[in-house]
């Protein structure tokens, strides 16, 4: 029977070291001469940027709340083509997802949908036999997932590891394939939005090399490769995320640099599949909006971290404002929304002028303002989501303030905290804090393309 190689790196909880170990495993597999494909469970943008940097292949998100099972399998199939092994990094704890009552949106659900073997990462600091109780609990909690092995993290010594290994293998009947020691100075630094984007940090090869060498020393990579054996998946490929080389009918500018880089690859691929030519530009490098574009896509990132540079880059701001006020169809998500407002005020109370298309300002807050999945309905004649519902995710420390009494909101969003109005609709701009996954509502791609065609024809 044909087999493929894929493995989920799951954790007992957030902060156990999934990302560090995942990157180390990817680096070690690469050092062994293998072609590695990365995937990330859930909506996160930052961890996949590390995967892409170490594997030299675009990492992709597998999100079982935003996307259907068919879409997840199609993304997996397309992304894994040509790879020797796929490594899927989990999110939060193994069973943590949208709801405390089900596995929906969890790493466990992704492992079951993709029929992937699971390696469980356990923080073994200050414990020995108790680690076996933790693993046993994860084994018994749900029948569906296939936990095939364990990696011990933050152990004190080789002797400490041997105690853990003996207890888990005796009580849980799965191999403990290795460990990483604590206090090795290999933690990836964090800040308000999580792990710092690799695109911002620049050269990372030395970090990857070191992680790969550490993993080779104390984790059995050959055993991992053996445990990653799985049957091929049956996929009904609808080519939603594949550029079928359809004739390019519109040109869409996409901001992409250290300040704006939170894009799901499939969003751009779906635009291309529907006839869009993507043209990149950098607001951070003070580049003009590309000429003769028919649409604009401004995604999220860290504009607040680069507010000083963005504020003084007047050439970009002028070109974007002029085009948008002439009716350029624009989708602005989170950081892109922030950039189009009048100003961004940092937590140090420094205010920086932005593009000024949207009447209102952004204030950065010291604590998290919004986090979680969103069901999204278009409001006020939203041309992208007219009579449609989509799914997305919200995660930011920014708040939007407007002096207007009747704000023309872009969306109505529904999350665990209830229903709220969100964003801003002006000219042909659809803006808000929510990040969309176009795979949740492919019609919104068609609507954006249609609006771009309309704008293109109006200029003739």
N, C-alpha and C positions, 0 to 999 in steps of 0.2 A: 504494500500500500504506500502511496506517496505520502511523504511527511514534510512539514515545514518547521521552521524554528521561530518561536516567539515566546516571550515571557513577560509577565507583569511583575514589576517591583513594587510591592505594597508595603504599607507601614501600619503599625498598631495604632498610630496617631500622628498628628502633625508634629513636626520637630524632632522626629526620631532619626532623621538623616537620609530620607529617601532620595533627595535630589543629589546630595554628595555621592552616595553610593551608586545611584543610577549613572551619573556622569563618569564615575570611576570605572564602572562596568563597561560602558560604551567605549571609553578610552582603551581599556585593556583588550576588549574584543578587536578594536581597530589595530592595536599593536600586534595582535595575533594574525593580522592579515585579512580580517573579515570585513565585509561591507555591512554596516550597521544602520538600521532605520529606527529613528526615535518617534515615539508617540507620547502624548500626555493625556491622562484622564481629566475631564473637566474643562472649564473655560479659560484656564490660565494662559497668558501670553508669554510670561517671562521664562519659565522653565524650558519651554520649547526652543527659546532662543539659544539656550545653552546646548541643548541637544543638537541643534543645527550647526552650531559652531564646532562641536567636537566630532560629529559624524560627517560633516560636509554635505549633508542631505537635509532638505527642509523637513523639520519635525511637524507633526500634525496633531490636532486635538481630537479625541474621541469622547464625546459628551452625550450620555444616554438620556439626559433630560431635554436638551435643546434639539436633539436629532433623533430620527427614527432608527430602528435597528438596521434597516436596509441602507440608510445613508452612512451609518457607522461602518458597516462592513465594506461599503464601496470605498470610503475614505481609506480604510485599512488596506484593502486590496491594491488600490492605486498607489498608495504611499510605499508599500512594502515591495513593489516590483523591483527586481534586480538586487535585492538585499539578501545577505546570507542569514541574517537573524534580525528580528524586530524586538526592540526593548520598549515596553510600555510602562511609563512611570505613573504611579497612582496619585491620588489626591487625598489629603487629610488622612483619617484613619480608614482602614480597609472597607468598613461598612458605612462610612459617613457619606451622606448625599443630600438630596433635597429635603428629605423628611426623616424624623427619628423613628418612624413606624415602618418604613420599607427600605429596600436597597436602591430605590430609584436615584439615578444620578451618581451612584457610588462606584468606586474602583471594583468592588465585588461584582456589580452588575456588568461592567465592561468586561471583566474576566470571563463571565459566563456567556455574554453575547459573542465574544470572539473565541470562546472555547480555549482560553489560554492558561497554561500552567502558571502558578503564582509562587514567587519567592517572598516570604514575609520578613521584613526588617524589624528587629526588636531592639529597643534601647535597653541594654543589659547592665547599665551602670548601677552599682549597689545591689545586685541580685545574682543568684546562681540558680538553684533548683526552681525558684519562683518563675523563671523565664519559661519553664515547661508548662506551668499552669496557664500562663498568658497564651502560649501557642495552642494549648489544648482548648482553651475557651474559643479561640478564633476558628479552630477546626470544627467544633461542635455547634457553633452559633447558626450556621446555615449549611444545608446539604449541597448547594449548587457549586460553590467555588472549589477549585482544585489546587489546594496548597501542597506543593511538591517539595518544598525545602525552606530553610531558614537562614538568614544572615544576621549574625550578632553584631550590633554596633555599640561603640563606646565601652568596650571591655577594657579592663585594667592591665591585663597581661596575657601571655599565652596560657599560663596556668588557669587563670580565670576563665578563659575561653573553653578550656577542656572540661571544666566543671559544667558549664552551660551546655556544651555539646553532648556530654554524657547524659544529662538529665532530659534534654529535649528528645534525643534519639531513643532513649529508653521509654519515655512516657507517651511520645507522640508519633513514633514510627515514621519520621521523615528525617532526611539528612540535614545537618547543619553544615553548610558548604564553606563557611569561612567567617571572617570578622574584620572589623576595623577597630583600632585602638582609639581611646579618647586622648585628647590633648596632643593631637598631631599637627595642629595649626593648619588644618585644611578646610575649615568651615568657610562656606561662601557667605560674604557679608550680606546683611539685610538692611532694609530701610522701610519707609512707610508703605510702599507698594510691594513689599516682598523682596525677592532676589533682584539684585541690580542687573539690568539688561546687559547681556554680553555685547550687544552692539555699542552700548555706551562705554563699556570698560575697555574695549579695544582688544589688544593681543592677549589671548588666553592659552596659547599652546603650552606654555611652561606649566600652568596649573593642570591642564589635562594630562600632560606627560607624567607629572608627579602622581596624580590620582591613579592613573593607569598602572604605574609601577607599584604603588601601595596595594592596589587591588590584586595584582598578580602575586604579590608576596603572601597574602593572607586569605585570599578567596580562590577557591578552586574553579577557575574559568572553564576548564574542560568539563567538569561536572555540571556547571551551569548550562553549558551548551547541550549537554546530554539531556538535562531535565527540561529544556526548552522545546522538546519534541512535541509536535501537535499535528493533527490532521488538517489538510487544506480546508478552507472555508468555502461554502457554497454562497456565491454572491450573485444577486440579480442586478447586474450593472446597468444603471440608467444613464450613465455618462453625465450626471449632474455636475460633476467637478472636473470634467475633462475638457480641455480646449480641443474642440473638434475641427479647428481651423476654418470655422465659418468666416465668410467675408467680413472684414472689419468695417463696420458701418458708423461707428462713433469713436471719438478719442476722449478718454477720461484721464485727467490729471490726478495723481495720487501722491500725497506728501509722504516722504519716507526718509527719515534720518534719526538721529539720537533722540529728538524730541517727539517724533511721531513714528511709531513702528508697531503698534498693536493691531495687526491685521491677521485674520484667519486666512491661510493660503487659499482655502476653498472659495472665500468671498471674491478674491481677485480672479480665480480661475473660472468661477461662474460668470463673472462679467465678461471675461474673454470668450467663453463658450457662447455667449449671446451676441458676440460681435463687437466688443469693446477693445480698442487698442489702449493699453495702459502706458501712460507716460509719467515717469517719476520726476519729482523735483524736491528740493530741500529748502524749507523756510529758514532752517538754522544756518544755511550757507548763503542766505539773502538772495536766492535765485528767483527770478521772475516766474510767475505762473506760465507754463508752456503755452506757446501761441496756438491759436485755432483749436482749443479744446472745447468739447461739447458738454463736459461735466467735471465735477470735482469731488474727490473723496478724501476727507480729512479724518483720520482715525485717531485713536488715543495714544498715549505715551506719557511723557513727563514734561509738558510745556512749563509747568511751574518751576522745574529744576533749571530751565534754560530761559526763564522769563526775561532776564537782562538782555541776553543775546537776541531773542525774538523781538523785544521791544525796539531795539535800535536798528533792526533789519527792515528799514522802511521801504526798500524797493519791493520786497515780497509782499509786505502788508498793503502797499498801494495797488499792486497788480491784482491781488486777490480781492480786495474791496471793490475795485472798479469792475471786475468781471462778475462778481456776485451781484452787485447792484444793477448790472445790465441783465440779470436774470439767469446767470449760469446755474443749472441744476446742481445742487450741492448736498451731500450727506456728510454731516459732521458728528462724530461720535466722541463723547467724553473730552479728551484733550483737544480734539478738533473743535468741539463746541466752545471750550474755554478760550481757544485762540481767536475765535470770531467775535468774542464779546469786546467791550470797551477797555477792560483792564483785568489784570490778575494781581491780587494782593497776597503776598506771602505771609507765612505765620510770623515773620519778623516785622510785619506791617509796612513792608515796602511795596509800593504800587507801580506796576509797569503797564504802559499802554499797549493794547493789542490791536487787532484789525479794525474793530469798531463797527461791524455790520449789525451785530445784535445789541440792542439797547439794554445794557445791564452790565454787571461786573461780577467777577469771581473772587471769593475770599477763601483762601486755604485755611483749613481748620486743624487744630492739633490732634483731633481724634477722628476716627472713621465716621463719615457721614452716611454712606450707603454701601451695602454689601448684599449680594444674593442674586438668584435667578429672577428673571422678569418675563411675564407674559405681556406682550405689547400690542396695543390697539392704536391705530392712527387717529388723530384728532384734527379738527379745523381744516379739512380738505387736504390733509397730508397726502401728496401725490405718490409717495412711495408705498404707503400702507393704506391706501383707500379701500375701505371695506375688507381689510385683511387683518389677520393676527399673526404675529411672529414671536420668536423667543430670543432672549438675550441674557446679558449679565451686567450687573452694575457693581462697581468697586472704586470708590474715590473718597478723597479727603476734602473735596471742594464743595462750596455752596454757591448758588447763583442768586444774585440780588437784582431785582428790577423795580424801578419806580412806578411802572405801569400798574394801573388797577386791574385791567383785564389782559393778562398775559396770553398771547396766542400759543398755547402749548402744542407741542408736536405729537405727544403721545399720552395715553393713559396706560400706566403700568400696574401690574398686579404681582405682589410678592408675598412673603410670609407676614410682612407688617401691614398688609392690606393694599388698597387701591390708592394711587395718587396720580396727579397730573405732572407732566415732566417735559422739559426741553423748551424749544422756541421755534416758531415757524414764521419766516419772513422772506420776502422775494420768492425765490425758488429754493430756499435753504430749509432743509429738515435737520434740526440739530437737537442734541440731548445727551445726557450722561450715559445712556444705555448703549452697550456694545451688542450689535446684532450678529447672529450667525445666519447668513443667507440660506443655508441649508434647511433652516426651520420654516422658510417661506420663500420658495423660489420665485414666486410671482413678483416679489419686491424688486428682484433683479430686472425682470421684464419691464416693470413700471419705470425704473430709473433709466433704463436704456431708451424707452419710449419718450420720456421727457427730454433726454439728451438729443434724440432725433428731432423732436419738435423745436428745440432751441437752435439746433444746427440749421434747420430749414428757415427759421425766422431771420437768420443773418444773411441769407442769400439775396 
